[in-house]
């Protein structure tokens, strides 16, 4: 089974926490799933979850959207390192207008 969650750029801009909660809910469905990718198409972004075994699922994950400070290589790298140190995995990036955004995931036990 594959689950595709479409979110519009406006949904993320208007309320990034609610948009992330939509991904959290998708990961907590009856069948175990894990996040496998994202694909920006026009003003929509598709977030893909694939069925998996219960021991590798994202049901306890917390997804977070974050606007990155710039497109500068060093600043983006520093942000990824800071998030990693804080217990987050970087899942992917996408643009909304001129702004670079990232999707991060924290699993229980991943804390600084």
N, C-alpha and C positions, 0 to 999 in steps of 0.2 A: 504494500500500500504506500502511496505517496500522498502527502498533504501539501497543498500549495496555498499559502496565505498571501493574498494581494493587499498591499497597503498603499494608499496614495501618498505622494510627497506632502500634500496638505495635511493629511492625518498626522504625519510625523512632526511637521512644523507646528501644528496647532496644539498637540498634546503628546509629546514624545513618550511620556510615562504610560499613557493609555495605549499607545501603539505598541510599546514593549509588552504590556500586559496581554494584548491579543496574541503575541507569540508565546508568552508564558502559558496561556490557556491552551493553545494548540499543542504544546508539549505535554500537557496533562490529560490528554484524551484517554479513552479506555485502552487502546492499543499503544504499546510503547513505541515512541518515535524519537528521532534525534535530528537536530538541525544539520542540513548538508550543503546549503548554499543559498545565494541570493542572486537575483537578476533584475537590474533596472530596465524597464521598457517604457519609453515615453515618460509620463508623470506617475507611473506606478512602479512599485518594486515588488517582485515576487520573492517570497521567503519559502524555502523548500524544506520539508521534513520527510524523512523516509522511515518506514517501519523498521524496527530493530529488535534485538533481544532486550529483555527487561533490565539486564545488568549494564547495558550501554545507553540507556535512554536519557532524555533530557527532562524528565518529569520534575526533578528537583532543581533545575537550572533557573537562574534569573537572568533574563535578557535585558540589555540596556542599550539605548541609542545615545550617541554623543556626537555633537558637532565638534569637529577637530579645529584646533586653533589656527591652522593655516595649511597651505599645501607644501610648506617647506619640509624637505626630507628630514632634517635633523629634529624639527619640532614634532613631526608626525611620529618618527621613531621614538622620541622621548615619551610621547603620550602612550604609545603601545607598551613601552617598557614600564611606565608608571602604572598602567592598568594591570599588566601582568604581575607586578609586584603586589598589587592590591587584590590579587586572586582572580582576575578576569582573563579569559581567552579572547583574542581578537578573531572575529568570524568573517569580517568582510567590510568593504568600504563602498560608498556610492556618493554621487553628487546630487545635491538639490540646489539648483541654480548654480552659483559660483562657490557654494560651500561644500566642503568635503565632510561627510558623515561616516561614522563607523558603528557597527553592531558588535557588542561585546556580550560575553556569557560568563556568569559566575556559577560554579557548582558548589554545593555545600562542602565545607571543609577547606575551600580555597579562600583563605583570608590571610591578610598580612598581620 
